[in-house]
Amino acid sequence: MRKKELSLIITFPSTADALAMERICARFQAPGRLIPVPTSITASCGLAWRSAPSDQEALETLISTEKLTIQGIYECMV
């Protein structure tokens, strides 16, 4: 079994919003990837963005600049 580590999790209200995040992050080479929402978090969409907690400020800036819609930002063991 893979060892769990503290991760930054960003959730979205819809799949379209999650895919928009993936597209923007790929364009700007931002860290992270789409994952299924962890069971410890509830979201309307089944997808979440996972990255290192140290990436939070950069990702929040990108989300704001690109006007992406998110549901929440969490830190949890994944």
Secondary structure, DSSP 8 states (H G I E B T S, - for coil): -----EEEEEE-SSHHHHHHHHHHHHHHT-S-EEEE--TTS--SSSEEEEE-GGGHHHHHHHHHHTT---SEEEEEE-
